[in-house]
């Protein structure tokens, strides 16, 4: 039987199957699904900085309420958004987590996911494995059968100001969400959307690690509820903080090269990755969690990216390079050398 990495995107047509990382899909421009039907809202949710709930970061279908108010679920069975597939009307699917939400070209193929949110198995033996399916009619991430996914932007407060980050996504003055607010949001999710189901939380910001209650909240999710957490961070907290966070959460270090041009910030970033890696080696809890680095390649910074890739690869095998979208959600122009290096580096990471 063919085996596949369930974390990858699986492309299927009637006869063939191929698997791709999110970075592959970005660089190969395979993320154009306008007119397809998407399960975002059934198996995944996106929570905006202000608490508004959307199906995905693309905001297709508009806001569905607030995470901090009760009444999640979207109405009666088979009529509310909780049970309805939505047609994509976006030019491109720009977010990696949005890409993972199962999608079908034809509405009849939504049988992959049952109306009550369950995930049905696919018999991979029925398909020929190819490098790239040319005309897929179904795309999904197998990991979705294990949990429901929540992308949660905890707030805008951030100590960085990256040029490619939307102005609405970050500032250096906004108040942090309190532990009480986060616990209320969790209660509403558990009672109205993911009743008796495991959830995976992807926490972003702003910079979530600077919220003074974040570590306690994630520890509660891990220790008391056995949910999964993934923290996206710019790597600017302390080594001690990341060693503790590694015990209760996956950590994805996002490397922003315009800041890492500063040698002191560069050294701190690498030291923090090493601290998390050391925690994985010396702590049984940490060893169960995932650690990785995503280098956000900015045009013209190829040599810095190569050096960082080398240094991080000596610490963890999970190092990938991603192309940056502009504020129009289209990939910005890159040189052919940069594109080739991204493809080569990510191929080695698989």
C-alpha atoms as one frame of an Amber mdcrd trajectory, in Angstrom:
protein
   0.000   0.000   0.000   1.263   3.461  -0.872   2.200   5.578   2.135   1.982
   9.360   2.279   2.984  12.077   4.691  -0.399  13.168   6.001   0.892  16.656
   6.717   1.360  17.261   2.992  -1.292  18.316   0.511  -2.680  15.361  -1.416
  -3.816  15.988  -5.011  -6.141  13.398  -6.578  -7.976  12.872  -9.848  -9.845
   9.742 -10.952  -6.631   7.791 -11.612  -3.621   9.613 -10.111  -2.341  10.967
  -6.829   0.555  13.254  -5.866   1.706  14.899  -2.636   3.158  18.374  -2.136
   4.379  20.586   0.670   2.799  23.998   1.130   6.030  25.535  -0.137   5.806
  23.391  -3.305   2.274  24.558  -3.929   3.366  28.174  -3.497   6.388  28.008
  -5.759   4.697  25.877  -8.440   1.610  28.125  -8.364  -0.778  25.243  -7.813
  -2.946  27.178  -5.329  -5.594  28.518  -7.741  -8.958  26.996  -6.822 -11.486
  29.641  -7.702 -14.843  27.969  -8.386 -13.954  24.913  -6.289 -15.867  23.909
  -3.153 -13.993  24.222   0.148 -14.674  22.639   3.539 -13.345  25.647   5.461
 -15.769  26.180   8.332 -16.576  22.486   8.594 -13.141  21.255   9.599 -11.305
  24.562  10.110 -11.866  28.080  11.404  -9.911  31.309  11.355 -10.169  33.695
  14.294  -9.273  37.286  13.470  -7.292  39.539  15.812 -10.537  41.135  17.029
 -12.238  37.787  17.655 -14.323  37.655  14.476 -14.689  34.127  13.098 -14.193
  33.301   9.419 -14.048  30.019   7.543 -10.426  30.726   6.598  -7.882  33.533
   6.465  -9.254  34.333   2.991 -12.487  35.435   4.758 -14.634  33.772   2.081
 -18.300  33.978   3.051 -17.770  36.849   5.484 -17.704  36.951   9.280 -19.630
  34.255  11.168 -19.755  35.819  14.626 -17.293  36.339  17.469 -15.232  33.756
  19.293 -15.933  35.598  22.534 -19.727  35.219  22.176 -21.645  31.979  22.604
 -23.783  30.399  19.898 -21.161  28.942  17.567 -22.336  26.339  15.108 -24.091
  28.360  12.452 -27.708  27.269  12.813 -29.655  24.096  12.150 -28.017  20.966
  10.781 -27.498  21.068   6.996 -28.484  24.761   6.857 -25.874  26.531   8.992
 -22.316  27.332   7.892 -21.019  24.553  10.139 -22.358  21.988   7.663 -22.098
  23.786   4.323 -19.273  23.697   1.812 -18.501  27.088   0.324 -17.503  27.983
  -3.235 -14.123  29.701  -3.432 -14.297  33.142  -5.033 -10.675  34.136  -4.387
  -7.947  34.449  -7.014  -5.469  32.416  -4.989  -5.241  30.469  -1.727  -2.404
  32.303   0.004  -2.309  30.709   3.467  -0.730  27.297   4.022  -3.295  26.292
   6.629  -6.149  27.344   4.348  -4.651  25.154   1.631  -4.978  22.141   3.909
  -8.765  22.434   4.173 -10.199  19.700   1.906 -11.402  20.992  -1.474 -13.275
  19.442  -4.386 -13.881  20.628  -7.926 -17.379  19.127  -8.068 -19.925  19.350
  -5.273 -20.771  15.647  -5.636 -17.261  14.800  -4.417 -17.871  16.325  -0.991
 -18.673  12.797   0.172 -15.031  12.752   1.267 -16.294  14.532   4.363 -19.614
  13.508   5.864 -22.202  16.080   6.845 -21.502  15.638  10.564 -17.878  16.633
  10.091 -16.380  13.148  10.027 -13.496  12.298   7.705 -13.694   9.281   5.410
 -10.705   7.181   4.422  -9.313   7.238   0.896  -7.973   3.981  -0.539  -4.671
   5.133  -2.015  -4.212   1.788  -3.754  -6.756   2.907  -6.344  -4.406   5.595
  -7.687  -1.141   5.743  -9.595   1.494   7.811  -7.793   2.854  10.646  -9.977
   5.063  13.680  -9.380   2.232  16.119 -10.056  -1.409  15.456 -10.855  -2.208
  17.646 -13.857  -5.978  17.926 -13.478  -6.931  17.197  -9.854 -10.549  17.117
  -8.734  -9.864  16.733  -5.011  -7.240  18.228  -2.673  -6.912  17.612   1.046
  -4.573  17.070   3.970  -4.948  13.675   5.623  -4.126  15.099   9.044  -7.632
  16.584   9.131  -9.095  13.200  10.013  -7.383  13.478  13.408  -8.597  16.916
  14.478 -10.398  20.135  13.689  -8.105  23.067  12.933  -8.305  26.541  14.470
  -6.089  29.344  13.167  -6.149  31.878  15.994  -4.603  35.325  15.678  -4.296
  36.254  19.335  -3.721  39.954  18.749  -1.846  42.529  16.689   0.826  43.439
  19.223   4.245  42.729  17.674   7.799  43.922  18.154   8.483  43.616  14.390
   7.151  45.589  11.444   7.740  43.388   8.389   7.139  45.129   5.068   5.090
  42.259   3.632   2.801  41.939   6.664  -0.601  43.587   6.259  -0.898  46.842
   8.260  -4.051  45.495   9.914  -2.121  42.475  11.226   0.384  44.135  13.521
   1.166  47.152  15.690   3.246  47.900  18.775   0.574  49.339  21.073  -2.570
  47.172  21.154  -3.571  45.471  24.412  -3.059  41.742  24.819  -6.045  39.401
  25.143  -6.476  38.355  28.767  -6.430  34.764  29.955 -10.117  35.101  30.797
 -10.932  36.105  27.217  -8.922  33.237  25.782 -10.588  30.727  28.106 -14.047
  32.020  27.150 -13.206  31.678  23.470 -12.005  28.128  24.058 -15.222  27.296
  25.922 -17.327  28.562  23.020 -15.328  26.526  20.511 -15.569  23.371  22.591
 -19.305  23.647  23.186 -20.478  25.009  19.840 -18.153  23.812  17.082 -15.894
  20.944  18.163 -18.026  19.080  20.681 -16.056  16.130  22.059 -13.481  16.482
  19.254  -9.746  17.026  19.305  -8.574  20.411  18.060  -5.300  21.671  16.705
  -4.634  25.352  17.348  -2.281  27.362  15.164  -1.434  30.510  17.107  -0.161
  33.586  15.321  -0.269  37.316  15.953   1.266  39.815  15.991   3.759  37.943
  18.091   1.867  35.546  20.404   4.779  34.724  22.734   4.785  38.231  24.198
   1.232  37.843  25.515   1.906  37.391  29.265  -0.825  34.703  29.529   0.018
  32.758  26.377   2.266  30.111  27.919  -0.264  29.371  30.666  -3.082  29.086
  28.110  -1.165  26.737  25.820  -0.096  24.649  28.817  -3.776  24.247  29.740
  -4.612  23.103  26.211  -1.807  20.547  26.292  -1.799  19.243  29.859  -5.495
  19.404  30.765  -7.320  18.956  27.435  -4.837  17.055  25.247  -5.359  19.413
  22.316  -2.513  20.162  19.891  -0.924  23.609  19.640   1.390  25.084  17.035
   2.980  28.438  17.786   4.285  30.638  14.987   6.917  33.002  16.375   9.494
  35.451  15.065  12.030  33.966  17.459  12.630  37.070  19.543  11.632  35.751
  22.992  14.204  34.318  25.413  15.905  30.903  25.168  14.312  29.910  28.480
  10.847  30.772  27.165  11.230  28.635  24.047  12.559  25.717  26.084   9.344
  25.796  28.162   7.065  26.378  25.161   8.609  23.380  23.398   7.177  21.159
  26.144   3.558  22.069  25.346   3.473  23.243  21.726   4.905  22.715  18.276
   7.088  25.709  17.409   7.484  27.183  13.958  10.189  29.836  13.898   9.491
  32.366  11.153  12.724  33.989   9.996  12.318  37.571   8.786  15.504  38.490
   6.970  15.204  42.272   7.148  15.657  41.933  10.933  18.167  39.105  10.820
  20.543  41.310   8.850  21.412  42.650  12.303  24.141  40.279  13.612  22.879
  40.438  17.213  19.318  39.566  16.207  20.628  36.826  13.920  22.661  35.285
  16.745  19.685  35.464  19.129  17.403  33.785  16.589  19.776  30.867  16.063
  20.340  30.556  19.825  16.585  30.370  20.432  16.132  27.662  17.799  18.935
  25.744  19.492  17.301  26.182  22.904  14.048  24.662  21.638  15.991  21.837
  19.973  17.888  21.111  23.198  14.568  20.973  25.053  13.344  18.351  22.569
  16.416  16.223  23.218  16.323  16.407  27.006  12.597  16.417  27.815  10.168
  13.601  27.042   7.265  16.031  26.612   9.183  18.284  24.247  10.308  15.351
  22.129   6.702  14.702  21.077   6.309  18.193  19.631   7.397  19.461  16.233
  10.129  22.050  15.687  10.871  23.821  12.441  12.136  26.982  10.798  10.526
  28.774   7.864  12.792  31.283   6.120  10.755  34.063   4.527  12.886  34.801
   1.490  12.904  38.453   0.510  14.207  39.281  -2.979  17.836  40.379  -2.889
  18.661  38.565   0.385  19.625  35.193  -1.059  23.081  34.977   0.540  21.715
  35.746   4.014  18.997  33.140   3.499  21.586  30.553   2.480  23.680  31.225
   5.595  20.646  30.998   7.871  19.502  27.815   6.158  22.916  26.248   6.796
  23.039  27.333  10.444  19.500  26.156  11.211  19.964  22.868   9.369  22.739
  22.045  11.838  20.148  22.347  14.595  16.970  20.824  13.103  16.158  18.993
   9.896  12.867  20.857   9.476  14.003  23.974   7.623  12.025  25.250   4.628
  12.087  28.394   2.526   8.959  30.241   1.489   8.278  32.846  -1.154   6.544
  35.980   0.048   3.156  37.201  -1.082   2.582  40.889  -1.579  -0.353  42.706
  -0.077  -2.386  41.722  -3.131  -1.760  38.068  -2.082   0.240  37.437  -5.252
   3.832  36.172  -5.055   6.225  39.081  -5.552   8.881  38.917  -8.312  12.003
  36.824  -7.701  15.142  36.161  -9.714  15.505  32.748 -11.317  18.457  31.999
  -9.000  16.239  32.639  -5.989  13.413  30.486  -7.328  15.789  27.653  -8.182
  17.394  27.741  -4.720  14.011  27.655  -2.998  12.958  24.620  -5.042  16.273
  22.844  -4.406  16.280  23.576  -0.662  12.716  22.460  -0.110  13.264  19.317
  -2.139  16.129  18.404   0.196  13.872  19.008   3.197  11.317  16.403   2.075
